[in-house]
Amino acid sequence: MGGSEYSLATGGSDIEGLDSSMADNFVRTVRYGCNVAVTLTTVAYFGGWPFMLGAALTMIVYYRAGSVYGQASRDMRRLDSVTRSPLYSLFGETVSGVAVLRAFGASTVALSHMMRLSDTNILCFFWTWTINRWLSARFNILSSALVGLTAAAMLMAPVSAATAGFALAFVSTVMHNLLFVVRRFVQLEQSMVALERIKEYSEIQPEAAEYVEPGPPEGWPAKGEIEVKDLVIKYAPDLPDVLHGLTFNVKPGEKVGIVGSTGCGKSTLALSFFRFVEATKGSIVIDDVDISTLGLTDLRSRIMIIPQDPTILSGTLRNTLDVFDEYSDAEIYEALRRVHLLSEDATQPPAPSAASSSEATVVGERNANVFADLNYPVTEGGDNFSTGEKQLLCMARAILRRNKILLMDEATASIDAETDTMISETIRTEFTDSTILTIAHRLHTIIDFDTVIVMDKGSIAEMGSPYELLRKKGRFYVSEFIFHLFTIIDAPIEILVATGFLFQLLGTSALWGLLATLISMPLTHVASKIVVTAQDNLMKARDQRSALMNELLQAVRMVKGTAWRKVSDERDRCRRLKAGDEGRDRGVGGGELVNVPFIRQGEMLSSVRASVISSQVLRARPCSSP
């Protein structure tokens, strides 16, 4: 039973039983047990050894029957709890998805499923009371045998009629007391089982501290550099590893796509950045700070994630976007415009209108009116918005926060192509300075990323730029090929179906159209080859441009250092000239650059570019004579 099911199904009943039933069961077990002990001792005093022998044999039979009842009752109680949990879960799912059930006409299926689960749970309840009746019948028979044994002992023993009557009357109460001793003792055992469960869940290791002194540096993370070292993740100490020694680096501002089959560990990697699962080995370092040394609030407030299932809070649109009331209305409106939920000219809230819950696209007058009103009511879970709109609201929330690191866990997996295009465009334009890790479901959404990590069974199978991975023809190439293969297969089928419908409407004109399509297919094939070649060249040129820019940045840093050194030398020379020390510096030019070590052998920068950079950046002006 999972933790959530335990809390909903049996947690309340366990605590209630612990507070009210456990003490009562303990007291009654002791009381009935004392009554039975006093009764048997008194009757044994008058009945002698024959009664004691018969009572001992009877108690053995009582014990065996009670053991069978106790084991069966505990099993039925456990089965009752186990079968009740799916019933509660199905009820909650049915209530939340009643609109879907009605739309697809699946109410009968849900009702049949509910009836099956109810029958299973009621069957456990029925057998619980059947076992109770079985115990009562067995104890009645045994108690009658005990009364008969007492009567025989009184006949054999030299006792008076009054003493015999007293013994028979006293032993007749054993039937009631023994039955309740067994029942209360079994209930006490069940209460102890509930206590064990509560103790187990109360001793679950809590999360790390919310805040840890001294905390992260001010403005952390400032660059967005990520370094993962030998990361190993498991969900429990007794479970196998999910991630096996992941090691990779992400440069500041780099866009990284993470792909792989279901269950390869993509989402686990995303959770590890927020420490929802702790690393058993290795580390994640962000801007030279190990996240395991930070408090959870400090960590999770500095990193943004857009999950596959968008989280929308009830209240108003403003509260949904600005949870902690940190931004102005103008900033919120600007974020809504950035994600195309608000037109450029919509600034004032419109007249009140009824909320629509239809799955409409994000384009249209209704949406413009709705999102222009920041006081527009949002229902629980954002049910009055479509899935695409909720995902765009999450994107607007991310734009407001402007974190240096953004994680996207298959954020476009369950939305339409139009919204997917909008989100991709927003990522390219609004998060240029942020480091982005995207767990991709659609490969074309990350084809323009800087780096792609291909995961397989918790390990990194491939890593590199999309162009490099496509040239290797490894796992990434196969995934991309399969994706486009389905597109190629779908196209002829769509053409044939469309031609069939057109033939019914247009007759032979549709056949002529099909013939023209078939003739154009070879031309399309040639054109597609040209496009593929152009794309390959474009990606190769893009990689070369990125490498060149990196080299330029490195060269500019070195050039700046040399320039500052040159300026400093020039100022020193000017001071010496003013001091009358011209002889020592005579013959030294004022505008030349000597031994500028800003380019290494083998780099792609040409000497012409180096000369241009040096002449524009490092041109030192000769100082004027005093």
N, C-alpha and C positions, 0 to 999 in steps of 0.2 A: 504494500500500500504506500503510495507516494505521500510526501509531506502535506501537500494541499488537500488531498483526499482525506488524510487522517484528520486534519484540522476541521474540515467541514462535516465529515460523517461521524466521527467517533470522539473527537477531542472534547466537545462539549459534554457528551454523555459520560466520558471517563472522569472528567473533573466533577460533574454533578454526583456521580456514584461515589467518588472519593470523599466528597464533602458530606453527603447525607447517608449513604448506604453502608459504607465500610465500618463505621463505628457501631451502627445498629447490628450489623451481622456479627461483629466480634462479641458484643455484649450478649446477644441471644445465643450464640454458640456456647459461650461459657455457662450461661444460665441453664440451658437445656442439658448440657453435658454434666453439670453438677447434679441436676435432678435425676438423671439416669444413674449416675454413680451412687447416689444415696439410696435410690430405690433398689438397685441390685445388691448393695451391701446389706440393706435391712432384710430383704427376702432371703439372702444367703445365710444370714444369722439364724433364721428360723428353719430354713429348708435343709441345711447341712450340706455335706459333700455331694450327695446326688444332684441337688439343685445347682451347686457351683459347677459341677462337670457339665451338666446340660446347658447352663447359661454360657459357659465358655465356648461350647460348640456352636451355640446359637449366635454368639457375638462374632465368631469367625465368618459365619454365613452373612451376617449383617455387614461386616467389613467388605466382603467380596462384592455384595450387591451395591454398597455405597461407592466402591472404587469404580465399578462399571458405570454407575450413574454420573459420577464426577467427571470421568474422562469424556463420556458422550456429551454431557452438558457443556463442557468447555469447548469441545469441537463444534457443537451447534452454535454456541455463542460467537465463536470465531467466524464460522461460515455466515452467520447472520450479519456481522459487521462487514465482511468482505463483499457479500452480495448487495448490501445496502449502498455502498459507495458508488458503483456504476449507476444505480438507480438515481441517486442525487445528481451525478454528473450529467446523465442523459436529460434529466428534467431541466437543469440549468442551460444546457445546449439547446434544448427545444424552445425554451422561452426566448433566448437570445436570437435564435434563427427561425422564428415562426414565420417571418415574411418570406424567407427562402423556401420553406416547406410548402407554404401556400402557393407560391409562384410556380413551383415544379409539381404540384399535386402529390406531394410525398407525405401528406398528413397521415394517411393510412399506414404507410411503412413505419413512420415514427411511433404511431399508436401501437402497432404490433410489437415493435421492439420494446416499448415501455411495458406492455402486458407480459412479455416473456421475462423481462427482468423482475417484474412484480411477482410473477408466479414463482420464480426461483427464490426470491427473498421470503415470500410467505411460506414456501415449503420448509425452509429452515425454521421459521417461527413455529410452524405446525409440529415439526418433529421435536422441537424443544419441549413443548407441553406434552407430547406423547411420551417422551422419556420420563417426564415428571409423573405421569399417571402410571407408567410401568413401575417406578419406584414405590409409589403408594400401594399398588397391588402386592408387590413382593413383601413389603414391610407389614402389611396387614396379615399376610399368611404367616410370616415369621413371628409376629407378635401373638397371634393366636396359638402358635406352637409353644411359645414361651409361657403363656397363661396355662396351657394344658400341662406343661412340664412342672409348673409351680403347684398345680392342683395334685399331681401325682406325688410330688415331694411332700406335700402336706399330709397325704394319706399314709405315706410310709413313715413319717416322723411322728413322734409322740407329742403332739401339740393339741391345745384346746381348740374348740370350735371358733372361739373369738379370735384367737391368734391366726387360725387358718383363713378366716374371713378377712382379717386385716391384711394378710399377705396377698390374697387374691385381689383385693381392691387396690392395693398399692402397686402391684405389678401390672395391673390393667392400664395404668398411665404410661407405661414404658412405650407402648405403640406410638402414642402421640409425641412423646419427647424424643424418641430415637429418630423418627421421621424428620422432625424439625432440626435435630442436631446435624443430620447429613445434609439437608437442604441449606441450612445456614452456613455450614462449613464450606460447601461448594461455592456458595455465593461469596463467601469471604475470600476464597482462592481467586475467584474471578475479579474481585475488587483489587487483589494484589497484582493481578495481571495488568489491570488498568494503571495501577501505581507504577509498575515497571515501564509501561509505555510512556507515561508522563515523565518519569525520571529520565528515560532515554532521550526524549526530545528536549527536556530542559538542560541536558548536558551537551547538546550539540554545540560545537565550537562556533562562537559568533564571528562576525566579520572583524577585520582590523579596525583600529581606532579611526574616528572621523577626522581628527586633527593630530598631527605629530609635530612637535617642536624640533627645530626652528621653522619648519615648513619650507616650501619651494621658494626660490628667489623671486623677487618682484618682477612681474611681467613674464614669468615662465609659463609656457615655452615661447621664447622670442624668435627662434629660427624654425623650429619644426623638424629638427634632425632626429632620426630614429635609428637605434642600433639594437638589434636583437641578437643575443649571444646564447647559443646552445640551450634554447628554450624547450623545457619538457613540462607537459601539462597532463594531469589526470584528475578525474572528477571525484575520486575517493581513494583512500589509501589502499583498499583492497581491489581496486579496479585497474585494468591495464592502462598504459600511457595512450593518450589521444594525440599529442604532438611529440615528435621524436627529435629532439636536438635541432630546432630551427635556428639558423644563423643567416642574417641578411642585414644590410644597411640601406637606409633611405635618406637621400640628401634633402636639404631644406627646399621646400617648394616643389618637390618631385611628385608626380602622379603615378601611383602604383596600382595595378589591377591584380587581384588574386582570384584565380580560377581553379577549378577542379571538380571532380565528381562528388555526388552527395555522400557525406560522411567522411570526407578527406581531412576535415579539421579547419575549414575556412572560418566558420562562425566561432569556433573555440578560440581561434587566434584573435578574433575581434574582441571576444569577451575578456581575454587575458589582458588587453590594454586597459580595461577598466577594473581589473582584479575581481571580476565576478567569479573567476576561478584562479586560484593562486598557483604560481609556478612551483613545481617540486624541485626544479633544477634550472639553472640559467637565469637570465635577467633581460629586462627591457629597459633600455636607457634612452631617455628623451632629453635632448639638449644637455648632456653630461649629468643628468640626474636619474638615478635608479628609481623607478616608480614604486618598488617595494619598500622604499624608505619614506614614502609620503603617506599622509592621511587620505582616506577614501574621498572625503569631500573636496580636499585640495586637488586631488587627481582628477576626479570625475567632472569637476566644474571647469577644468582647463581643456578638456577634450570633448569634441562633439561627435555624436553618432546619429545617423539616420537609419533606423532599422527597416526591415522588410515590412513589418506590420506597424503602420504609423500610430503614434500615441497622441491622442487629442484629449484635452481636459475639458470637462463641462464648465459652463460659465458664459463668458462673453468672448468674442473674437480677440479682444485686446488681452484678456487674461490667458488665452491659449498661446498667443505669440510671445507675450512678455509676462512670464510667470511671476517674476520678482519685482515688477514695476520699475524697470531700470531705464526704459527708453521712452522717448517722446512720440507723440502721434505722427509727427513728420517722418521720423525714422521708421516707424512701423509701416506707414504708407509706402515709403520708398522700397522697403523689403518686399512688400506685396507686388509692387510694380516690377521688381527684378525677377520675380518668379512668374510673371505674366498672369497673375490673378486680378490685377487692377489695371485699368487703362491709364494712360499718361495724364488725361485731363480730369480724372475722377478724384476729387479731393474732399468733397463734402458728403456727409451721409445722406442717403435718399430717404424718401418717405417710407414708413414701416410697411412691410409686406410679409406675407406668410412664407415660412421656410419650406423649401422643396427638398424631398429626400430622394429624388430620382437620380439614377447614375448618368448624369449628363456630363458632357465634356467641360473643360475649364474655360472654354471660349463662349461668350455670349453675354447678352445684356443682363440676365439674371445674376450671373456671377459678379459682374461689375458692380451691380447695385448691392449685392450682399456683402462683398468684401470691402466696399467703401464705408460701411458702417461698422466701426470698431466695437460698438455695443450690441452687435447682432448676437442673439443667443446661440450657444453651441450646446447640443444635447450630449448626453453621456456617451463617450467613445466617438463623438463626431458623427453620429448616425445621420444627421441632416446634410452631410457632405459626401461626395463620391470618394472612392479610394484614391483616385488621382488628385483630387483637391486636397485631401488630407496629407498626401505625400508632399504636395507643393507647400502646404502650410508648415510642415516640418522643415522643408528647405528654407522657407522664409525665416523660421526661427534660427536656423543655422547662420543665415546671412546677418541677422541682428547681432549674434554673439561674436562672429568673426574670429573663431578660434584658429590657432595656427595649425592644428591637426584635426582633420575631419575623416571619420570612418563611415562608410556606406555599406551596410550589410544587405546586399541584393535589394536595394531600395527601389529598383525599377522592374522587379520580377513579376509583380501582379498588377501592372498598370498598362494602359494602352500605348500604342506606338507614338501617338501625338504627345502625350504627357511625357513619355520617355525622352522624346526629342527636346522638349522644353527643359527638362531636368538636366540633360547633358549639356545643353547650351548654357544654362545657368552655372553649371560647374566650371565650364571653360572660361566664362567671363567674370564671375564673382569670386572665385577662389584661386586666382592666379598666384597669390603669394602664400597660399596654404599648402601644407603637405596632405595629400589625399590618399587614403587606402580604400579601394573599392573592391568588395566581394561581388563579382560579376556573374550574372546569370545569362545575359546576352553578350556574346563576345564582341559584337560590333560597338558596344558602348565603351570599350577600353582599347580599341584598336589604335587610337591616337595617344595613348598614355606613354609615359617615358619608360616604364618597366612593367613587365608582367611576370608574376610568380605563379607557376603551375604546381599545385599540390597534389599529392597522391598518398593516401594512407598515413596522414600525419607528417609527411616529410616533403621537402622541396624537390620536385622532380626536374623542373627546368626553371630558369630565371634569366631574363634578358629583355631587350627591347622587342616589340612585336615583330619588327622586320627580321631580327636575328632568329627568333623562334620559328617564324614561318620558313626561313631558309633551312633550318635544321630538320624540318619535317618530323618533329617529335609529337608529343602529346597535344601541345597547343595547335599544331598544324592539323592533326586529326580532328580535334574538336571543331575547329573552324571549317574544315572540309565537310564534316557531317552536318553542320548548321546550314551551309550553303547547299548541300546535297538535297535536303528537304525542300529548300526553296526552289531548286531546279525541278524536283519531282512535282511540286505543287503547281508550277506554272502550266505545263501541258494539260494537266487535269482540268484546271480552271478554263483553259482555252477550249477544250473539248466540250465541257459542260455549257459554257457560254455560247459556243457554236450551235449546240443542239437547241437551246432556247431560241436563238436567233433564227434558226432554220424553220422553227414552228411559226415564227412571226413574219420573217422576210422571205422565206423560200430559198431560191437558188442564189440570191444575193449573199446569203451567209456562207455558201460554199465558195463563192468567189473570194470572200473575205478570208476564209480559211486558207485557200490556195495562196493568196498574197502573203499571209502570215508564214506559211511553209517556205515560200521563196525567200522571205526576209530572214529566216533563221540562220542560214550560212553567213549572211552579212552581219547578223547580230553576234554570231560566234567570233568572227574576225574582229568586230568592234570590241567585244569583251576581252579578247586577247590583248588588244592595244591598250584598253583601260587597265588591265592587270599589270601590263608592263609599265605603264605610266605610274600606277600606284606604287609598284616596287621601286621605281626610280625616285618617286617622291619621298617614300619612306627612307630610302638610302640617303637621299640628299638631306632629309630632316635630321637623320642621325649624324651625318657629317657636319651639318650646321650646328647641332648641339655640341659636338666635340670641339668645333672651332670656337664657339662662344665660350666654352669652358677655358680653352687655351687663351682666348683674348682676355678674359677676366683675370686669369693668373698673370698674364703678361702686364696688364694694367696695374695690378698690385705692385709688381716688381718695378715697373716704370715710375709709379708714384713714389716708391721708396727712394729710387735713384734721384728723382726730381727734387724731393725734399733735401736730400744730401747735397745735391748740386747748388740749390738755393742757399743752404747753410754755408757751403764753402765760399760762395760768391759774397755773402754778407761778411764773412771773416776777412776776405781779401780787401773788401771796401774799407773795413775798419783799419786794416793794416796800412792801406794807402793814405787814409786820413791821418794816421799816426806818423806818416813820413817814411814808411818802410816800403818804398816803391821798388827799390833795387832787387829785393828778394822775389818780387812777383813779376819783374819785367820779363816780357816775352810770353806770358800766359794769356791766352785769348779769353774773352768774356762770354762768348756765345756758343762755344763748341761743347760737344758731349763726348767724353772720353770713356771707353770701356763700360758701356751701358749693358749690364748682364741681365737683360730682361727676356732673352729667348735662348732656349737650349737647342742643341744640335738634334735634328730629327723632327722638330715640331713643324706643323703645317704652315705657320706664319711665314710669309715671304719677307725677304729683306726690304722690298718696297714698302709693304705695310708697316714694317718696323720703323723704317725711315720716316714715314708719314706720322706715325704715333709719336716718335721721338721729337720730330720737328714741331709738332703742335703742342705737345705736353711739356717738353723739357727745354724749351727755348729760353735760355737764361739771358737776361739783359745785362750788358756791361754797366758797371757802376760809373757814374759820372765823377770826374775828378773834383776834388774839393775846391 
